[in-house]
Amino acid sequence: MDTSIAIQLIPFIVVWVLIQGLLGLSYYIVLRQLDPRRAWIALLILIPYVGYIILLYLHFITLNLLTSRLTRLEEMVSTKTPE
């Protein structure tokens, strides 16, 4: 996959994860009002979304590191004089 396409998809993925997390949180709130003893089960639903957010953050860091290193490498190659 081209890097520019991946960068363009990131906001949509972030919005999707946030919407799913909000749905899970609202499920927890409703379940807590109906049956407070079982409300902790709804919190288990939120665990994967926290993991998704952490993975997206790591993806941002990795993508930024790779693009900055590639940019520096391109600059080094373009300024190197042929022998």
C-alpha positions in Angstrom: 0.0 0.0 0.0 1.3 3.4 -0.9 2.3 5.5 2.1 0.2 8.5 1.0 -2.9 6.4 0.8 -2.2 5.0 4.3 -1.8 8.5 5.7 -5.1 9.5 4.1 -6.9 6.6 5.7 -5.7 7.2 9.2 -8.3 9.9 10.1 -11.2 7.6 9.0 -9.8 4.8 11.1 -9.4 7.1 14.1 -13.0 8.3 13.8 -14.2 4.7 13.4 -12.4 3.6 16.6 -13.7 6.7 18.5 -17.3 6.0 17.5 -17.0 2.3 18.5 -15.5 3.3 21.8 -18.3 5.8 22.5 -20.8 3.1 21.6 -19.2 0.8 24.1 -19.1 3.5 26.7 -22.8 4.3 26.2 -23.5 0.5 26.5 -21.7 0.5 29.8 -23.7 3.5 31.1 -27.1 1.9 30.1 -26.1 -1.4 31.5 -25.0 0.2 34.7 -28.4 1.8 35.1 -30.2 -1.5 34.4 -28.0 -3.9 36.3 -25.1 -2.4 38.3 -23.7 -5.8 39.2 -23.0 -6.7 35.6 -21.9 -3.4 34.3 -18.2 -4.4 34.5 -18.8 -6.8 31.7 -19.5 -3.8 29.4 -16.1 -2.4 30.3 -14.5 -5.6 28.8 -16.0 -4.4 25.5 -13.9 -1.2 25.7 -10.5 -3.1 26.1 -10.0 -3.8 22.4 -10.7 -0.1 21.5 -8.1 1.1 24.0 -5.7 -1.4 22.2 -6.7 0.0 18.8 -6.0 3.6 20.0 -2.5 2.5 21.3 -1.8 0.7 18.0 -2.8 3.7 16.0 -0.5 5.9 18.1 2.4 3.5 17.6 1.6 3.5 13.8 1.8 7.3 13.8 5.2 7.2 15.5 6.5 4.5 13.2 5.2 6.2 10.1 6.7 9.6 11.1 10.1 8.0 11.9 10.1 6.1 8.5 9.2 9.2 6.5 11.7 11.4 8.2 14.5 8.8 7.7 13.5 8.4 4.1 13.5 12.1 3.6 17.0 12.4 5.1 18.2 9.5 2.9 16.8 11.1 -0.2 18.6 14.3 0.7 21.8 12.5 1.2 21.5 10.7 -2.1 20.6 13.8 -4.0 23.4 15.9 -2.7 26.1 13.2 -3.2 28.2 13.9 -6.2 28.9 11.2 -8.7 32.5 10.0 -8.9 
